[in-house]
Amino acid sequence: MKDRTLIRWLLTFAKPFKGKMTLAIFLGIISNLAVVAIPVISTLTLLRLIAGTAVNLSLILGLLIACGILRGVARYLEQYQNHDIAFRLLAHIREEIFAALRKIGPARLTGKNSGDLITSISTDVEALEVFFAHTISPVFIAIGTMLVTFLFLASYDLGLAFLLLMGQLLIGAIIPFISYRRNQQIGDDYKTAFVAVSQTIMENANSIKDIAQFQLEKTRLTKLNTDSRVLNQQNRRRIFQGNTLQLFSEAVVIGTTLIVFYFGNKHGLPTNTIILSVVLSLSSFGPVLALGNLGNALLTTFSSGRRLYQLVHEEPFVTFDKNSQTITEMEQLTAEQLSFSYPNQQKKVLDQISLALKKGQSIGISGKSGSGKSTLLKLLMRYWDPASGKITVNNQELSQLSEGALHQLEGVMEQSTFLFEDTIANNISLKRESVSQAAIEEAAKAAAIHDWIISLPEGYQTELSKLARGISDGERQRIGLARLLVYDAPLILLDEPTSNLDYVNEQAILAAFKERLQDKTMILVSHRNSTLKIAEKRLHLEQGKLSK
Ligand SMILES: Nc1ncnc2c1ncn2[C@@H]1O[C@H](COP(=O)(O)OP(=O)(O)OP(=O)(O)O)[C@@H](O)[C@H]1O
């Protein structure tokens, strides 16, 4: 991916802040000129004193103090503006990332590793701060400052002014550009190593029980050490590269000053002009040195930017119609001749499958592990679209429904239930205000979890994160079932809803389901015969085909 494309994309975020940025640039130029003005005014005064010209020292002192104050205030305001812009932009970009994650959908997200995603959402976004706070306006600030110092020195001698400008361009543009081009890989390698460490830490944290059970401490520690060592090496390369660049830039400052001095002498310019240009040369490189260091900082920033760009521009497997009507009543669900293979795979997971369900009917699907039961449900949820065939609801194709309409139509429970760091009540109601406490409790009773909830000191208001003894898989599953009952969608899709429950709880829940979900249309996938019994019709999935 071209850097130009990336920069253009990043700049689109900054567009609404044009006004604030212009102000920051103006303040930055003022602040830099104030810094340059102090030695220049002092030198001019000294030269006048040496020449025996009368000087109003109080005025000069006042001017110098004013420059100092101006520098401080302007610099503070410039930094404030730039960081204010940068952090607002980062917040906005985070929203964009979450919107993109929603858009690319669960099908693509399941193919990503969590370390990668966490890095994108956290450190990659933060790395863009360098671009927004330390790149855009500093470039213009440096140009503005260079222009004024050039014009000022040109009023004494054009040749010297050009020499100074050359040195500034070398440090501010040419060296960082070459360094960035030559070392672009360093940024990407560093990011890859960073993601690997994040991934290992996440895996270690998530598998802590397995690590203890299978005595994997040594292996996992070795992996973490190896990944960390690679990260350290990459970081060292990055820092070494940055230091080399800085050293080189500072050598150019001294070199430019010496050349200015030599050129002035060689051309027999007035001593005052030579002294002034040497002072100007030593004092005016601040803003370009800041740009010079960017060459290094941007290595990781652009690497992060590229990763975010790719994430945001990833094509979802399915796109939703934006303006469809919601379906509140499910009259009929049909699947006709559905065939499906996962992307880049030959194997047909589903091969010309058809089924039809009328309102209130239910189908239970059995089949060996890996036979494609969950895949069928995922097609009904539109994680993917079938390669051929179609799914219709009330004679309308599923692909014509908006995402919102689809989610309102379907109440889904997959094999594992995600619980939020919130109260049990909110985990059941998902904070929808229309759900009353009575409805929450009724659903919890039906899901055979009410008694457990009220046994807790704070009952339904118990924060899940505060449960010292954790929560069992069965309890988690029953909270998920209560959530599903409260959601009250017309079409229910259940993927192994009782897999973590003992026989007693399974039977209690199934009885409640039979009663509560009488008027619902339901597709249920399970290995358990006892669970499949609640469905009116049974089908078996094998080698991609559905049979009775
Ligand atoms: N995202 C994916 N990409 C590629 N292949 C996949 C993906 N998800 C599932 N598969 C494969 O598709 C096949 C069907 O998987 P599916 O999860 O639908 O089976 P299942 O019948 O629900 O299994 P189980 O009863 O174990 O949950 C399996 O061979 C599985 O490895």
The ligand as an SDF file (V2000), in Angstrom:
LIG
                    3D

 31 33  0  0  0  0  0  0  0  0999 V2000
  -14.6430  -20.0880    9.5400 N   0  0  0  0  0  0  0  0  0  0  0  0
  -14.3970  -21.2960    9.0010 C   0  0  0  0  0  0  0  0  0  0  0  0
  -13.5420  -21.3920    7.9780 N   0  0  0  0  0  0  0  0  0  0  0  0
  -13.2660  -22.5850    7.4090 C   0  0  0  0  0  0  0  0  0  0  0  0
  -13.8210  -23.7430    7.8070 N   0  0  0  0  0  0  0  0  0  0  0  0
  -14.7000  -23.7100    8.8220 C   0  0  0  0  0  0  0  0  0  0  0  0
  -15.0230  -22.4770    9.4780 C   0  0  0  0  0  0  0  0  0  0  0  0
  -15.9310  -22.7550   10.4460 N   0  0  0  0  0  0  0  0  0  0  0  0
  -16.1430  -24.0900   10.3950 C   0  0  0  0  0  0  0  0  0  0  0  0
  -15.4050  -24.6540    9.4270 N   0  0  0  0  0  0  0  0  0  0  0  0
  -15.3900  -26.0830    9.0430 C   0  0  0  0  0  0  0  0  0  0  0  0
  -16.6610  -26.4150    8.4800 O   0  0  0  0  0  0  0  0  0  0  0  0
  -17.0830  -27.6930    8.9120 C   0  0  0  0  0  0  0  0  0  0  0  0
  -18.4570  -27.5860    9.5840 C   0  0  0  0  0  0  0  0  0  0  0  0
  -18.2830  -26.8760   10.7900 O   0  0  0  0  0  0  0  0  0  0  0  0
  -19.4990  -26.5920   11.7750 P   0  0  0  0  0  0  0  0  0  0  0  0
  -18.9980  -25.7630   12.8850 O   0  0  0  0  0  0  0  0  0  0  0  0
  -20.6640  -26.0930   11.0160 O   0  0  0  0  0  0  0  0  0  0  0  0
  -19.8150  -28.0730   12.2980 O   0  0  0  0  0  0  0  0  0  0  0  0
  -20.8070  -28.5520   13.4410 P   0  0  0  0  0  0  0  0  0  0  0  0
  -21.6250  -29.6360   12.8600 O   0  0  0  0  0  0  0  0  0  0  0  0
  -21.5650  -27.3950   14.0150 O   0  0  0  0  0  0  0  0  0  0  0  0
  -19.7820  -29.1060   14.4930 O   0  0  0  0  0  0  0  0  0  0  0  0
  -19.9260  -29.2170   16.0990 P   0  0  0  0  0  0  0  0  0  0  0  0
  -21.0380  -30.1460   16.3700 O   0  0  0  0  0  0  0  0  0  0  0  0
  -18.6080  -29.7790   16.5170 O   0  0  0  0  0  0  0  0  0  0  0  0
  -20.1660  -27.8260   16.6130 O   0  0  0  0  0  0  0  0  0  0  0  0
  -15.9930  -28.2270    9.7920 C   0  0  0  0  0  0  0  0  0  0  0  0
  -15.1900  -29.0700    9.0160 O   0  0  0  0  0  0  0  0  0  0  0  0
  -15.2390  -26.9940   10.2430 C   0  0  0  0  0  0  0  0  0  0  0  0
  -13.8900  -27.2910   10.4860 O   0  0  0  0  0  0  0  0  0  0  0  0
  1  2  1  0
  2  3  1  0
  2  7  2  0
  3  4  2  0
  4  5  1  0
  5  6  2  0
  6  7  1  0
  6 10  1  0
  7  8  1  0
  8  9  2  0
  9 10  1  0
 10 11  1  0
 11 12  1  0
 11 30  1  0
 12 13  1  0
 13 14  1  0
 13 28  1  0
 14 15  1  0
 15 16  1  0
 16 17  2  0
 16 18  1  0
 16 19  1  0
 19 20  1  0
 20 21  2  0
 20 22  1  0
 20 23  1  0
 23 24  1  0
 24 25  2  0
 24 26  1  0
 24 27  1  0
 28 29  1  0
 28 30  1  0
 30 31  1  0
M  END
$$$$
